[in-house]
């Protein structure tokens, strides 16, 4: 089985990350903005988002869109 085209993986990642980031900022944005140091705020966000992406959303979307990814 050959790997999916890069542009399709980019779409898949965008489909996962955009709603996830939007949800995190909608729910925790007020608290995140209390962290005044931007690199620390970014660290806090990515510590949560990267594992969710890698272990939950990307595998789910790959299974859901597997046929499209392999075309």
Secondary structure in CASP SS format (residue, H / E / C, confidence):
PFRMAT SS
TARGET T0000
AUTHOR 0000-0000-0000
METHOD secondary structure of the structure
MODEL  1
X C 1.00
X C 1.00
X C 1.00
X C 1.00
X C 1.00
X H 1.00
X H 1.00
X H 1.00
X H 1.00
X H 1.00
X H 1.00
X H 1.00
X H 1.00
X H 1.00
X H 1.00
X H 1.00
X H 1.00
X H 1.00
X H 1.00
X H 1.00
X H 1.00
X H 1.00
X H 1.00
X H 1.00
X H 1.00
X H 1.00
X H 1.00
X H 1.00
X H 1.00
X H 1.00
X H 1.00
X H 1.00
X C 1.00
X C 1.00
X C 1.00
X C 1.00
X C 1.00
X H 1.00
X H 1.00
X H 1.00
X H 1.00
X H 1.00
X H 1.00
X H 1.00
X H 1.00
X H 1.00
X H 1.00
X H 1.00
X H 1.00
X H 1.00
X H 1.00
X H 1.00
X H 1.00
X H 1.00
X H 1.00
X H 1.00
X H 1.00
X H 1.00
X H 1.00
X H 1.00
X H 1.00
X H 1.00
X H 1.00
X H 1.00
X C 1.00
X H 1.00
X H 1.00
X H 1.00
X H 1.00
X H 1.00
X C 1.00
END
